[in-house]
Amino acid sequence: MPAVVLVVARAYPKEVLEKFENLVEKIALMLKEKGLTLMRWEPIDIAFGYKALDLYVIMPEEQEGGTDILEEALRGIEEIDNVDIVYITRLST
């Protein structure tokens, strides 16, 4: 079984959002199309009511280009302004 990595990506919405469910659904579907799996998500307080979204994504360790496919996919979503990779770890198989 090939090894996988857990990537925590922080997505910054273009606007202040109170509820993230619709955006998360859109993200999960788009990631699934790319062969990635959204395992978990959580809003993160940034400042003055603005929240970012931490996305816990499982992807193949041998993914060509590393996290580029994830970052490009997230930036391609209309509601997302920017993306940072917060953490990467290999999960044992």
Secondary structure, 3 states (H helix, E strand, C coil): CCCEEEEEEEEEECCCCCCCHHHHHHHHHHHHHCCCEEEEEEEEEEECCEEEEEEEEEEECCCCCCCHHHHHHHHCCCCEEEEEEEEEEEECC
